[in-house]
């Protein structure tokens, strides 16, 4: 039986283990975390908050988001057993029904995320998004819609070779179209995609993702946005690891990958450190599912000689994006879905968790008094705060981060003098422990798990899951995949691609793992085929400006 050694226990690594063990391989998986599997998808308890025999309050690295166009992660979830669920862990996903964009200087926009029941409801929703009360202007709405239509009709070659080199900010002409357009359209919509920065992200990736969301919204019966019905570890990660162990996967936490030893064009062994002791791992196939910034430090001259393309991993960009939870004495649902705070200097987004956590009794957590959890993602750590802490989040103490986030959100939710959040309602908070603070700030703060970000031109920097080293494969979200964004979906897809590469290398006749490209409505597929011919006749990507106008 051939042996597969996997390094990294996030979604990519766990997916690889899942697909490999079901195809008859011997599987070992190692992760650097001392106690928890799941990587950036994990949740954890807020240490020391549980009293009188209660559990620690639940915390998240960042809130989970499962769009309707995801196919890889839901397929895996459906194959993870969960008591009482016909479709396994997949049945732990529940739909949201609303999306909100709050601002400080006016009423919020709140809209349904799913296809409305009537055409009048849909028109009303669209007018609310881009109507006069936001100050965007109908001419700008028409222009933006036209740009999306242009992308929908573009062939894959144009998207990859032209639009990947054009910043989203430039493509939607944000500089020329006023502050409301910049705030609500150019930036606000990209915040819903989390790992996007409008001024540097590629039009190819931003546009493709937005179109997938819009296609879902325009399709009756599709659940556009889904979330878990409880803490991530309880409802997904722990059942997953239990299943893998029951199938025979050997799992080792607290193991740091130190490097690969090469023998010619193949990996001979991998070195891990466990409790300070080094171990040599020998396998037939090796899968790296560690983040890009970690893998970049392990690339030896021998590895680069065998596959020079791997050097581009060092050019990929990462930024901070982490979560903070506010524990409330009285639940504040805000809306039934995700909220974007359009005027927040730290690019905050949130979801009120407990309304979706059916069956989770919060009185069993903490001191028993918490009734609601507001889970926040902080996406901009470089812009100075403007409420109580006038410096970037990356320069703040944990207490300062809490105070500024709380103040920025209160400023958005205090609509017309009606306060949704009161200081007296805040019982506690929990900041992602991946933010490591220097002693008394004598050393720079560190984020031990930054997020890969999409920037223009990054498509060409992404290596393939199947590398030029004949027994080394990549199962992280930075490798080439259909999503091209730091997502669970991309990591899961690359776990599948890695296993397919192993099957090919082993000459196996086992069924290959399914991978699904994005789909377009039939009317756009016709236009895309026509654009393929136009692209070829025009000589391809010779003129960036030609396709941008």
N, C-alpha and C positions, 0 to 999 in steps of 0.2 A: 504494500500500500504506500503510495507516494505521500510525502509529508509536506505540508504547507505551513510556513511560519509567518505570522502576521504581526506587524509592529504598529500599534495605535488602536485604541479601543473605542473610537468614536463611531459614528454611523457608517463610515466607509469600512473600517476594520471589522465591525460586527456583521455588516452585510457580506463581506468576503468570507468570513467564517461560516455564516449561514449557508451561502451558496456552495461553498467547498465541501462542508461536512455532508450536505445532502447529495453530493455527487461522489461520495465514497472516499474522499481524501482523509488522511490523518491531519488534524488541525491543531495548532497551538497559537495563542494570541497573547500578546504582551502589551501592557499599557503603563505609562509613567505615573498615573494617578495612584495614590496609596490606598484609596478606599472605594472609588466610584467608577463604573464604566459609563460610556455614553459621550465622552468628549464634550463638545460645545452644546450638545443636545441634552445633557444631563440636568437633573435637578439635585438639590441637596438640602439638608436641614440647616437652619440657622443655629450655629453651635451655642449651646447653653441656654436656649430659650424655653426648653421643655421643663416644667416643674411638676412635682407631685405625681410622677409617673406618666406624664403626658409626653407625646412626641415633640421633638424640636419643630418649630414653625417651618413650613416648607418654603424653600427659596429656589430660584431658577437662575441659570447662567444668563438667560434671556428668554422672553416668552416665545412659545412655539407657534408657528404659522404654517398651515397645511393647505395651500391653494388647491382649487379644484382641478387644475391642470397637472398637478403632480401625479405621476403614475408609478414610479419606481418604489418610493417609500410606502404608499398604500398597499402595493402588491406584497411587499415584505411583511407589513403589519398583518395582512390577512392570513399569513402563514405562521404567526406566532400565537400559540394557544393562550386563551384567557378564560377563566371560569365563567360560565354562563353566556359567553358570546359565541354566536354561530360563526362569525367572521373574525374570530380572534381579536387581537388588539385593534384592528381596524374599526371595530364597533365602539371603541372608546373615543372616536372622533365625533364631535358634535358641531353643527353649523352655527356660525354667527349669523346675524341678520342685518347688522348695521355697520356703517363706516362713518367716522366723524372727523372733521377737520376744524379744530378750535383755534381761535385767534384772540388776541388781547383787546382789540379795538372794535369788536362787533360781534353779532350773533354767530354761532357756529353753523357750519354746513353739516347736516346729518342726513344720510341717504341709505336706502336699502342696498345691500351688496348683491342680492340675487335678482333675477329677472322679475319685474313687477307683474302683477296680475293683469293690468290693463295698459294699453298704449298711453292713455292720459297720465297714468302714474309714472310711466317711464319718461315722458316728456317733462313732467314736473320735476322728477329727479335730476334730469340733465340740466334743466334751467336753474335748479338750486346749486348745482356744482359750478356752473360757469356764468350764472346770471349776473344781473347788474349789482346785486347787493354785495358781491365780492369785488366788484370794480374791475373785473378782468376785461370786459368788453366783448360784444358778440363778434367783432371783426377778428379779435385774437382767438376766440373760440373756433371760428371757421378756419383760421390758419392752422391751428394746432390739429384740428381734425384732419385737415388736408395732409399734414406731415405724417400723421399716423396712417392715413390711407396710402401714402407713398411707400411707407415701410411695408404695409400689408401686401402690396403688389410687387415688392422687390424679390428678385431671385436670391438664392443662397450665396452665389458668388459675389453679388453686389453687397450683400450684408457683411460677408466675411472680409472682403478685400477693400471696400470703400467705407462703409458705415462704421466699421470697427475703428477707423482712424479719425472719426469726427466726434468731438465731444457733444453730449446731449444738449448742453447749454447752448452751444453754437447751432445745432440742428434746429432747435425750436426757437431760435432768435430771441433768447431771453433778454439780452442787453438792450434790444431795440423796443421792447414791448411793455415796459413799465413794471413797477414794483409789485402790484397785485398779481400780474401774470407770472412774474418770477417766483413769488412766494407760494402761490396756490397751485400753479401748473408745472412750471419747470422744476421747482424743488419739492413742493408738497407731494406730488404724485410719486416721485422717486423715493421719498421717505417710506412709503408703503412697501417698498422693495428692500428696505433695511440696509443692505450692503452697497448702496448706491450713493455717489456724490455727483450731483448734476453737472458740475463744472469740469469734471475729469473723466466721468464714466462714458463708455462708448455708446454711441447711438444704437449700434447693433444690439447690445445686450439690454439696455433700458427699454428700447422700443419693442423688442421681441417679448420681453416679460409683460409690459403693459398691454400689448395686443392679446396675449394669452388670457390676462385677467378680463379684458373687455369681451373677448369671445365667450368666456364663461358667463359673464354678466348678461350677455345677450342670448344665452341658451336656456330656455325653460327647463326647470328640473335640476340644473347643475348647482351644487353647493360650492359657491365661489370661495368661501373662506371657512376653514374648519379649525377647531382647537381641541385639545384633549380635555376629557371630563374629570381630570384630577391631576395631581403632581406628575410630572413627566416620568420620573423613575418608577412610581407605583403603577402607572397605567401603560407604560411602554418598555422602558429600558430593563427593569428587573425581570419582568416576564420573558423578555428576549434572552437575557443571559441565562436564566433558568433553563430555557428551552435548549440553548446551545450546549450547556453543560450536560443536560440529559441526553443529548445526541452524541456526546463524547468529546466535545471541544475542551482542550486543556487551557485554562485561563489563569494568567499571572498578572496581578497588579503590582505596582511599585517597582516596575522594571523599566529602566531608562535605556533606550537604544543608543549605543556609543559609536557604532560604525559597522561597515561591511568589509569583509576581507575577500579580495578578488583572487581568482585563479584563471588567468586568461580572460576570456569574454564572459565568464560566469561568476556568480557569487559563490564562494566556498563556505562561508559561515558569517554569522552576525554576532556582534558582541553586545551583551546587555549587562547592566549593573543593577544588582538587587541587594539592598541593604549594604552597599559599599563593596560587595564582592562581585567580581566580573565572571560572567558565564559565556561560553561559546555555544551558540545555537546552530546546529547543523540540520539542514532540511533540503528537500529537492527543489522547492520553490519558495521565494521570499517575496512578501508583499509589504511595502511601506505605506501605511495609512496615517503617518504623522503629518503635521502641518508643513506648509511650504517653507516657512522661515526656519524650522528645525531641520528639515531635509537638506536645505541649502548648506548647512554647516557640516553635513556628513559626506558631501560629495568629494571623494578622493581623486587624485590624478588618475589612478587606475580605472575608476568608474567612468570618468569623463573621457578617457581614451577609448573605452568600450562603447560609450554612447555620448558624444559631444553635445547632443541636444539637451541633455540634463542640465547643462550650465545655465540655461535660460531660467531655471527655477530661482536662481539668485536675483533675477531682475523683477520678479513678481512683487507687488506692493501689498502691505498689510497696514491696517489702522486699528485703533481701539474701538470696540463696541461691546458694552457689557451691561448687565442688568442690575437694578436695585428694586427691592420690594418695600412697600409701605404697608404696615399692618394696622388695620383700622378697627376701632371699637364698634362702629356702626358701618355696615357695608355701604359703599358708594358705587353703584354699578356704572355710572357715567353714561355709557350706551352699551348695547348688546353687540360688542365687537371691538375692533381696534380703533384707537384714537391717535391722530397726529396733532401735535401742538405746533402750529405753523410759525409762531413768532418766538419759539424757544431757541435761545442761542446755542443750546447744547443738542439740538435736533432730537427732542424727546418724542417717543411714541409710547403708548401704554395699552393695557387691557386690564379690566377688572375681572379677576380670575374666578371668584367663588360662584358667580352666577352660572358658570358652566360646569362647576364641580359637583354635579348631582351625586349624592351618596357620600360626600366627604363632610364629616362632622368636625368643624374647626374647633369645637369645644374640647376635642381630644388633643389639641396642639397648644404649645406655649403654656400660658397660665389659664387657658380656657376662656379668655375674654375677647379674643380676636374674632370678629365677625366678617371681615372683608380683607382682601389682599389686592392692592393696586400694584401691578408688575410693570416696571418701566425699562425701556431700552434707551441707553445714552449713546448716541451715534457720533457726536462731535465733541472730542476731548481737547481740541486746540483753540476754540473760540472762547473768549472771556465771558464769564457769567455777567448778568446785568441786574440782578435783584439784590442779593446779599453778599455774594462773593465775586469780586471783579477780577477774576483771573481764570485761565483755562482749567477744565476739570482735571487734566493730567498733572497739574501743579497743586491740587487741593488735597487736604486731608479727607479721610472718610466722612467725618462730621460735616466738613464744608460741602462735600459733594451732596450729602443728604439734604442739607439746608437749602442749597441753591436749586436742586431738582424740585424739592417741595414748593419753593417759592415760585419757580417758573410755571409749574402746573397749576398752582392756586391762581396765578394771574390770568391763566387761560379759562379756568372753570368758574371764575367769579364774574358771571354774566349778569349785567344789569343790577348789580348789588346783591344778587342771590348767590350766596356762597355754597358751593358743593363740598368744599373741603375746609374743615376747621382744625386749627392746631390742637384743640383738645381731643380730637378724634384720632390723632396719631399715637398709637400705643407702642410702636417700635418700627425698626427698619433693618434691612439686611442688604449689604453691598456684596456683589460677586467677589469671592475670595481670590479670583484671578488677578485682581488689582492688589499688587504687593507694594507696600509703602516703605521707603527708606527710613532708617532709624532717625526719628526726630527731623525727617526731611533733610538729613545731611547727604543722602544719596538720592538720585532721581527715582521717582516711582516707576514701577515696572508693571506691564500687563503680560502675564505669562501665556495668555492665549489670545493674541490679537486676531483680527478677522481679515482674511484675504479680501481685497477690494478690486473691483473691476475698473480698469483705466483704459484709455484709448490705446490701441495697439497691443493689448495684452493677449489677444487671441493667438498671436504668433509665438508668444512666450510659453504657452502651455504645452507641456510634454504629453505624450500619449500614455494611457494606462499600461500598454504593452511597450516596454522600453527596448532599447537596443542591446541591453544585457539579457541574455537569453533566459535567465531564470529569476529576473527581478521585475516586479509589477508595482504599479502605483494605484492606490485606492483612496486618494484624497480628493477634495473638491477642486484643487488647483489643476489637476490633470484635465485634458480636453474632454468635454462632455456637452450635451445638448443645452444645459442651463447656462454654463459659463459664468456662474456666480457662486459665491460662498453660501451654499445651501445644503441641507440634508439630502435633497433630491440629487444634486450633483455628486455628492459623496457616495450615495447609494448606487447611482448609475456606474460610477467608476469601480466600486466593489464588484459589480457584475461584469464589467469589462475586464477587470483583472482576472477573474475566474475563467472567463471565456478564453483569455490568453493562455492561462495555465492548461486548460483543456486542449487547446491547439498544440501547445508545446509537448504535452503528454501523449498526443495522438489518440486522445480519448474519443469514443463515439457517444458519450453522455450528452444529454440534451443541453444546449447552450442557454445561458441566462438571457431572459428577455430584456431588451432595451427599446425604449420608445422615443422617437423624435417628436418634436412639437407638431401639432396639427393646425391646419388653416381651413377655414370654410372653403367649400368647393369653388365659389366664385373667385376667390383670391388665388387659388391654385392655377386657374387658367391664366390669370394675369402674370403670375410668377413664371410660368413656362414661356410666355411671350417675352418677359424681361430677360430670361436666360439667353434667348436669341439676340435681343438687343445688346446685351452685355458682350456677347461674343463678337458681334459685328462691329462694336465700338472699340474693340481692342482691350476690353477688360478695364482694370483699375489704373489706366494711364492718367486719367484726369479726375482728381478728387472733386473739383468744383462742378464738373458736369453732372454728377449724380446728386449734388447737394442743392442744386437750384431748381 
